[in-house]
Amino acid sequence: MDGDVDLPVLQRRRFYRLGEFCYDKSTLVLSLGLLITMGFASLIAVGPNWIDSYGNEPVESIETIERLSETVWAGDQGEDTSGFVIIIHHPTLNWDDSAYGNAVNNSLSVIDEYKEINLVTPWDVNEFNRSKYVSEDGHYIRIEVTITENLKQSKILFGELDEKISIDEGFSLWKTDGVAIAWTFDDRLADDLLKAEIISAPLSIIILAVVFGTVIAALLPVSIGLFTVLSSMGVVIWLSNNIDMNQYSVNIITLIGIGVSIDYSLFIVNRFREELANGRDIRTATAITTATAGKAIFFSGITVAIGLMGLLFFSASGMPSLGIGGTLAVTLAMLYSIILLPALMAKLGHGVNRWKVPYSMGMKPSDEGMWSKIAKMVMLRPWSVLIPLLVILLAAGLPFLNAEFGQSSWQALPPEDEARQGIETQEEIWPEMVSNNLLILIDGSDPLSEENLRLTHAYALEIQNKSEVLSVTGIAFPDANMTADDVVYFWNESSNLPDVMKSQREFLRSQFLHENVTYLLVGLDGPQNSVISRDQVVDIRNERDEFAAQVNAVVKVGGFAAYNQDILDSIENSLPAALIFIISATMILVFIQVRSIIIPIKAVAMNILSVTASFGMLVWVFQEGNGSELLNFTPQPIDPTNPVIMFCIVFGLSMDYEVLMLSRIHEEWENTGDNTLAVANGLQKTGMLITGAAAIMVVVFGAFGMASVVIIKQIGLGLALAIFIDATIVRALIVPSTMRLMGAANWWAPKWLKSSSDNHKDIEES
């Protein structure tokens, strides 16, 4: 990165002394580094204990689920339970045909060995409840499978059963809902992770080989990336057994860890080779590399970590897990790059240039070249370049103004997945089993008292009459045609009630009642993550207080749509604090690097442009459905966590490139005092490296864009586009034009702040 250096000044710096230590104690550093990596990686054997993506913040929807799980849904002995549904279809046979029954019995016989699994089939229920299990035409049946284990163990059991459960030719079978959906997401995410690694690893090596021109130099960043990912995964898996972590933390480690490790190693290796080419001995080259590129990477790593730590503010979602995983990966990547990699290069010495490849870029820095010409051309007509590009980027971001937000549901799975097709089949054949349900918890006085039955019936009828409400079910609303008098009679009559209604009563008691806790099950029309469903949640919550006072109970609203609303509210509340933290901390770091007031502000504005354009792409592609057939997904609202995740990652990575480039431009400014020349020289001497680093990031992120789960696909493609825009349009064109327009004002700062920075530099060199 640096050209000529003032060696006596560098020798006083701590990073220079760190480089000397890495050379002098290279065997010790490498040995400890390998031992630490092996130790961290060995933690993978502990096995993960992932939680679902729910956060730690006590939002109402999660409190509702937890209360029902403790009471109504706890089972006869109060044990944890999970479950799934099996749907079977034959185009001609009816469910009560002997051939149909024999085929089903043979199919389910593999479950008999599992004592913790219970089944409810159409042959186990009475005529009144049979419509839940048999379609009107008799060709479809539903089988409810209950597993008396927690979700983690249930998913393990389902994984064992998935391949075992099959059925005779001519029948169709779907395993769906509950555990089946959760297991399918886990399985898809694991496959997506492997697929992304298989795609990105060889392409990254090829790009590095072209950038460096030698195989050995290209393999060094890959090795650091491997160390980073293995170590980070081990630590995160260990953490999952001690604190709440979700599986997406592994995805972000691969997503961020590989790219950042390769980026940082690229700058270190290139600087080391440059110093060797300048005639430095290996020890001096190692020390200078650590003092220059290593120092820039140290600040860059902190910058990226700050962006990722912004995810810790959103405690109602699974984003803190991503923040922990990403921050850990970036921190380890930075430490490996400035400590372990210099020690490795010290051992290799000139061997870093072995095994040349036939085609490579010219990486030797100079004051003239393509990037210098581009910068000078841009700075000749800064307004002509800046205004059209700003219009283009702002226009690209306009679709985001029409964004609809919704948590990813089962529709995030590919259309061909069995679990998703099963849900769609269930909703088509049994509309009353719609997956878009609200749960209205009523926790207080006796639900079966006559007064409470009448009050709850009136409340349920009021909800039933709302638009978009398909059905309401509960102890006070067994049937939409029953009056309040009918309901009281239904629960209090003992002798004259028909047997079929007695059976229904006991069924409702087992499903909807536990002591003084009950709930209403409200089926909504439309997708779980729609705006209309969230509006229903808001309406019901706003109108519940009068009913809660009447029945002297706590009334809470849960379900997927309610959780969706809670997450949006939480993000809205947490976003200002996260933005203030990220932007202010980043601006302080950039100021420390370049000692300017204007440049940090401008850098933040440039990064927001990159993010805005990628946000617009999210809406245009994933909400409006452009390219849905090519990318194999169903158009749907944007997951509200994705823009936050993308902002935190892109902001950190964009500032990463900004810090590396501005550090060089600032050095050129100090050497020449000519703003135009400083920008041209700085861009020329960092442009190729940043292009290579960005190309690798685009490859890594783009590989995740090929994922099957929409939430990962959105993040991967969004990040790839944002980094591409940042490394081309923003860095190569907009930054030079704005720096030309600002002139010497780029480097202005009050004297008292410059003095503070100089004191910081003196301390560092002491």
N, C-alpha and C positions, 0 to 999 in steps of 0.2 A: 504493500500500500504506500509506504513512504519512499521518497527518493533518497537524496543525500540526508544524512542525519548528523546531528551534533553529538558525537559519541560521548564526550565528557559529561554532557548534560544527562544523556540517557543512563550513564553508569551510576548516577546518583539516585535513580528511581527504583522503587521497590520491585516493580515488574521486571526490571533488568536483572536485579539480584535473584529474583525467582527463576528467571531463565538460566542464570549461571548455576543455581542449585540443581535445576532439572538436568543440566549437562553433567555436573560433577557427581551427582548421586543418581544417575540415570538408571542403574541397575536396581537400586533401592526403590526409586519412584515407580518403575515398571512392575517390580515384584509386588509392592503394596497395592498398586492399581489393579493388577490382575487378581490379587487375593480379595480385595474389596468387591470387585465386580463379581467374582465367583460366589462370594458370600451373599451379596444382594440377590444375584440370580438364583441361588439355591433356595431362596425364600419362596420361589414359584411352587416348590414341592409342597408347601404348607397347604396349598389349595385355596381358592377364593371363597369368600362368604359374601357374595354381592347382595345388595338390597335392590328393591325396585327403585325407580327414579324419583320416588317421593322424597322430599327434603325433611329437614328437622323443624322447620317453622310450624307452629301449631295452627294450621289453617283449618277452617271449619269442615271442609269436605273430608279431610283425613281424620279429624276428630270423630266425625260421624261414622266412618268405616270402622275405626278402632273400637268405638263404643258398641256397635252392632256385633263386631267380632268377639268382644268380651261377653256378650249376653246372648242375643237371639241366634247368632250363627255359630256359637261355640260348640254345639253338639251335645249329646246326652251327658258326656263326662266332662265337658268343658275343654276338650282337647282341640288342638289346631286342626283345621280341615281345609282342604283344597279340592279342586275337582275339575272335570272337563266333560264334554258332551261327545257322544258318538252318534252320527247320523247315518242311517243306512237306507238305501233306495233300490227298488227293483221295478223296472218299467211295466211288468205285467202281473207279477205275483202280489197278493195282498198279505198284510202282516199276519193274518190268522191262518194262512195256508201252512200246512205242515212243512213243506219244502222251505218256506221262508223262515219258519221257526228253527228248523234244523240247521240251516246255514248260519243263522245268528248265534245259536248255541255253540256251534263249532268254532266260530270266529272268536267268541268271548271266552272260550275254555282256557286260554292262556292266562286269563286273569285269576283263575281259581286258586293258583298257588300263592297269591298275594293276600295275606290276611288283613292288611291295612286298606284294602280297596273294597268298596261296596258298590253295588249296581242297583239302579231302579230302571226296569224295563217296562214296556207296555203290558206285559203279562203279570206284573207285580202290583198293578194299581187297579182300583175299581173303575166302573164305567164312568162315573162323574169326572174323574181326573184324567181319563184316558186321552182326551183331546190334546193334552200337553205332550203326549208321547206318540200319537199316531196322526198322520195327515188325514184330511177329509177323504181323499181318494184311497187311503189305505196302503199306498205304495211306499211312503216314507215313514220311518220310525225314529224317535229320539231315545237315547239311553243316557241317563245321568250317572256319571261316575264320581264317587266321592272317595277322596284319599285322606285318611286320618293322620296326616303328617303336615308339617309346616310347608311353606311354598318351596323352600330349597330342596327338601327331601322329595316332595311331590314331583318336582321337575326331574330329579334323578330317576324316579320310578317311571315317569312318563317316557323318558329317553330309552329306558329298557323295553317298554311296551310298544314304542312307536313302530319298530320293525316287526314285532311279533304279531300284532293285530292285523289280520287280513281277512278277506272273505271270498267266497266262491265266485267264479266267473259269471258275469251277468249282473252282479250286484255292484253298487257303488258305495263306498264308505268314506266318511270324513271324520277325523278326530279334531275337535275344535273347542273354542271358548276356554276361559279360565287358564288352567295350567298349560293347555295345548298352545294357546297364543303366546304365553310367557316363554315356554320352551322354544317355540319357533323363532321368536325374536332373538333369544340367546344363540340358537344354532345359526341363524342367518348372520348375526354379528360376527361370530367366530369365522364363518366362511368368508365374509367380506374382508375381515382383517387379513386372513391368509391370502386372499386374492389380491388385495392392495399391495402386500409385501412382494408377491410374485411378480406383479406388474412393475412396481416402482424400483425395486432393487437393481435389476439388470439395466434398466433405462438410466438410472442414476449413475451407475458405473460407466456406461457408455459416454454420458455427458461429461463426467469427470475426466475420462480418458482423453476426450477431445479437447477439453479445457486445458489440462496439464500436459498432454502429449506423452506421458509415460504411465505404464501400468502400475508401478509401485506407488507413485504419487496419487493416482486415482484410488487405490485401495486403502490408503491411510484414512481419508474421511469416512469411508464405508465401515472400517473397523471401529472407529470412534462412535459411529451411529449404532453399530451392533452392541457395543459396550453400554451405551446410554439406554437403549431400549430394554435390554435384558436386566440391567440394574434397576431401572425405573419400574418395570413390571413386577420384579420380585418385591420391591418395597411396597408398591400399591397393593399387591395381593396380600402381603402381611398386614398392611393397614386395614384391609377389608375385614379382617378377623378381629379388629380392635375398635374400629370406628365405622360409621355408616359410609360405605362406598358403593357405587354402582358400576356395572360392567363397561359403561361408556368411558370410564377413566382409562381403560386399556386402549381403546380406540384412539383417544387423544394422545396417548404416549407414542403410539406408532405414527400418528398424523404429524405431531409436532417434533417428537424426538428425532426421527430420521432426518427430517428436513433441516432442523436447526443444527444438529450435529454436523451434518455434511457442510452446511453453510459456514459454520465457524471453522471447521477443519480446513475448508477450502482457502480461507483467508490466511490461516496460520501456515499451511504448507506452501502457498504461493509466496508469502513473504520470506520464508526460510530459503526457498530456491532462489529468490531474487538476491538475497544477501550472499549466498554461495556464489552466484554469478558475478557479484561485485567484488569477489576476491576475499571475502571474509573467511576466517577459519571457522570450523564447525562450532566451537564454543561461543565465539562472538556472534555468529549468525543466529544461534539458538537464543542468546540473551537479547539481541536486538529484536528478534521476532516476537518474543514475549513482551518486551517493553513497548512495542508499537502496536502490532496486530493484536497481541494478547490483551493489552490495556483496552483497546477499542472493543474487543469482544466481551470483556468484563462488563463494560458499561452497556453494551448492546444486550447482553444476557439479562442484566437487571431490568432493562427497558421492556424486554419481552415478558419477563416474569411479572412485572407490574401490571401489564395488560391482562395476563392470565389470572393474577390475583384479584382482579376486578370481579371474577366469577364467584368469589367467596361471599360477596355481598348478597347473593340471591339464594338465601337459605331455604326458601319454600320449595325449591326444585332440586333436581339432581346436579345442578351446575357446580356447587362447591366441590363435588368429586372430580369434575373435569378440571377445575382450577388447581386442585391439589396435584392431580396427575400431570397436568401440563407444566405447572411450576417446577415440580420435581424433575421432569424430563429436561427442561431448559437449564435448570441449575446444574444437573449432572453433565449435560452437554457442554456447558461453559467451563466447568472445572476440568473435565477430561481434556478439553481442547487447549487450555492454557497451562496444564500441568503434565498430564500423561502424554499428550501428543508431542510436546517439545522433547521429552525424554526419549520417546521413540525415534524422533528425527535425529536426536543426538547420536543414537546407536547406528542409524542408517547412514548418516552423513551424506556424501555424494551419491550413495546408492539410491537415494530418492529419485534420481534421474534415470534409473535403469528401465529397460524394456520399453523403448520408445514405440509409439503407435504411428502409423503412416500419415494420419490426418490429425492436425491439432491447430488450435488457435495460437496466435502469437501473444504470449502473456507478459513479455518484457515491457515494463512501463516506460512511457516516453511522453513528451509534451505535445506530440503531434500524432494524430490518428483519427479513426472514424468518429470516436466519441467527442474528441476535441473539435472536429469540424462541425459535428451536429450542434454542439453547444454554441460555437461562434456564430453559426448560421441562425440559430434561434435568437441569440442576443442581438443580431442586427435588426430583426423585426419582432421585438418581444410582444407588442400588442397584437400583431397579425397572427401570432401563434397562440397566445394566451386566451384571447376572447373566444375563438371557435372551439378550442378544446374544453374550456369551461362550459360552454353551451352544450357540447356533446355529452360531457360527463353528467351534468345536471339533468339533461334530457333522459339519459340512461337510468337515472335514479327516480324519475317521475312515477313509474308504475308502483313504487313503494308507497305512494300516497294513497293508493287504493288497496293496500294490504288488508287481508282478513287473517286473524290469528286464531289458532286452535292447536291444542296438544295433539301430537301424533297418536292415532288410534290403530286398530288392526288394519286400517286402510293403508298404513305405511308399509305393510308387507306387499310383496309382488302379487299381481292378480292371479298368478298360477299356483300360489301356495295353498296346500290342502286346508290349513287352519283358517285362512281367510275365506276360501270358497265355502267352507262349512258354515261360517257365520252368515255369509250371504244367502246360502240355502236355507238356513234356519229362519232368517228374517223373512224370506219369501214364503216359506211353507207355514210357519207359525208367526204371524205378525205380532201376536201378543208377547212373543219372546224377544221383542226388539232389544238390541243391545244398548240403545240410547235411553237409559233409565235414570231417573232421579230417585234418591232415597230420602224421604222426609222422616227424620228420627223424632219420636215423641217419648221423652224420658221424664217421667214424673209420677203422677197419681195413677190409680188403678185404671187401666185402659178399658176394662170390661164393665165398669160401673155404667148404669143406664144413662146418667148425665153425660159422661165422657163419650159413650157410644154415639149419642145423638149429636153432640158437638163435633166429634170427629167426622161423622157421616156428612154433616153440613159442610165442613171444611173440605172434605174429599170431593163432594159434589161441585163446590165452587172451583176447585182445581180442574176437575173433569171438564168443565165448561170453557176452559181457557183454549185459545187457539193453539195449535200445534201439539196439544195433549191427546194422545191416542187412548190411554187407559189409565185407570187408577185401581189399585188393589190393596186391601188391608183388612184387618179384623172388623173395622167399622164400615167397610165397603166391599163385601164379598162379591157383589154383582152390581153392575151399573143400574139395573132395573129395580133394585130393592130400595124401599123407603126406609126412613129412620125407624118406624114402627116394626118393619120387617126385620131389621137388623137386631133390634132389642129382643124380639121374639126368637130369632135364630140362635142367639146366645143364651137365653134364659129358659127356653122350653126344653124339658127333659123327656117327656113321654110321647107327645104327639108328633114330634119332628120326624120326618121320613129318614130312613137309614142312610140314604144317599146324602142328605143334608147333614146328618150327624158325621158322616165320613168327611164331608167338606169342612165342617167345623173343626174337627181334630187336625185336619191337614193345615188349616189356617193357624191354629194354635201352635203347632210345631214349627211353622215357617215364619210367623210374624210376631210371636209373643214370648217374652221371658220376664216373669214377674211384672214390674211396672214399666217395662221398656217395650215399645212396639215401633212400627214404621209404616209409612205408605210407600208403595212402589208405583212410581209415575212413569209411564212409557211416553216418550216424546217422538214426534215425527222428525225425520231428517237425520243427517249425520251427527255423531256424538260431538264433533268439534266445530259445529256451525255457530254462527253469530246468533241465530234464532234460538238455539238451545241455551246459550248463555243468557240471553235476554229473559228467558223463562225462569232461570235460576234467580236472576236479580229481582224479577217481579215477585216470585214466591217469598224470597227473603224479606223483601220490603213490606209484605202484607201479612206476615206470620205472627206478629206481636200480639194482636188481639186474640187470636186462637190460643196462643201459648198461655196468655193470662187466664183465659176461660177454663182450660183444662189443668191449670197449675202445673205446667211441665216445661222443660227445656225443649225447644224445637230447633233442629238443625237440618241443613240440606246438604246431602252428599251425592255421590255419583260422578261419572266422568265429566259431564258438562259443568258440574259445580267445581270440580277440581280445576278444570280449564279456566273458569272465571277466577278462582282463587290465585292461580299462578299468574294470570295477567295482572291482577290487582297487586300482587306481591312484587312483580317485576316493575310495575309502574312506581311503586313506593320506593324500591331499592335503587332504581336506575340513577337518580340524581347523585346520590352519595358515591356510587361506583364511578360515574363519569368524572366527578370532581376529583376523586382519588387518582384515577388513571391519567387524566389530562394534566393535573397539577404536578404530580410526581414525575411524569414524563418531561414536562417543560423544564422542571428543575434540573433533571439529568442532562438534557440537551444544552441548557445554559452552562452547566459545569464544563461540558465538552468544548463549546465554541465561544463562550463568554459574550453572548448577544441576547438582547431582548426580542428583537424582531424575528430572528430565525426560528426559535422555538414555537412562537405563535404561528408562523407561516407553515412550519412542519406539521403542526396539529391540523391546520386547515387542509393541507395537501392530503393527509391521511384520511380525513373525513370524506374527501372527494372519492378516493378509491373505494371506501366502504359503501358510500351512497350508491355508486354505480352497481356494485355487486348486489346490494339490497334490491335494486330495481330488477335485476336479473332473476332473483329468487321469485319475485311475484310474477314476472312475465312467463317464466318457465313453469314453476311448480304450482302456482295458483291458477294461472290462466291456461296452463296445459300445453304450451307451445313445446313440441318435442316429446310429448308424453309417450307416444308409441315407440319412438326411437330409444328413449331411456327407460321404458317399461315401468311406468308408475301411473297412479290415478291422480289427476289434479285435485288439490285439496288446500285448505288454508295453511298458511305458514306456521310452523311450530314456533311459538313465541320465544322459546329459548334460543333458537338458531341465530336470529339477528344479534342477540347479546353475545353468544359464543363467538360469532364471526367478528363482531366489533373488537372484542377483547384480543382475539388472536391476530387479526389483520392489523389492528392498531399497533400491537407490540412488534410484529414482524416488519411492518412498514417503517416504524421508528428505528428498528434494527438497521435496515438499509440506510435510512436517513442519517443515523449516527455515524456509520462507517463512511458514508460519502462526505458528510459535512465536516468530519474530523480532518479529512484530507484537504477539502477546499479551504478550511480555516488555516491549515498549515501553509498552503500556497499563498493565502492572503497575507499571513505574517511574513512570508519570504519576499513577496513581490509588492505588496501594497496596492496592487491593481485588481479591482474586483472582477472585471471581465476576464482577465487572464487567469485569476485564481479559480473561477468557476470552470473555465475550459480545461485547465490542467487537472483540476481535481476530478472532474467527470471523466477525463481520458484515463486517468490512472486507477480509477475504481470501476469504470463502466463495464469492462469485460468481466470482472469478478462478480459484480452485482448481477449482470445478465446471466452468468453461469449459475450463480446461487439461486436466482429467481427461477431459472429453467428447471432446476432440480425440485424446488418447492412446487412449481406448477405440475410437474410429473407426479410427485407424491400426493398432492391434493387431488389432482385429476384422477388418480387411481382410486381414491376413496369416492370420487364422483361416480364411479362405475358400481358402487355398492348396490345391493338389492333393497335395503331398508331406506325409505325415503329420507328420514331425518339425517342419516349419514350422507346420502347422496346430495342433499341440499347443502350441507356444510362443505363437502369436498369440492363440488363445482363452484360454489360461492367463493371459497377461499382461492381456488385456482384462478378464477377470473380477477379477483381483487389483487392478487399478487402480480398477475400479468399486466394489469392496468398500471399498477404502482411502479413496476420496473421499467415500463416502456413509456407510456404517455406522461406519467407524473414525473418520474426521475429524469428522463431524457429530454423532456420538452417543457413541462410546466415549471419545474424548479429552476432551470437556467433562465427562463423568461422572467420569472418573478424576481430572481436575484439580480438580473440586469436592471430591471425597473427600479429596484430599491437602492442599487448602487452601494455607496459606502455606508448608507444607513443600515445595511444588513448587519453590520458589526458594531452597531451602537449599543452602549449600555452605560448607565450612570457610573460615575467614578467610584462611588462607594461599593457598588456591586462588583466592578472589575477588581477592586482591591481585595474584596472577599475571595474572588476566584484566584487571584494571584497568591493570596495566603494559602488557599487550598493546594495550589501547585507546589508552593514552597514546602508545605508539610509533606506532600507526597514524595518530594525529592530528598527529604531529610533522612 
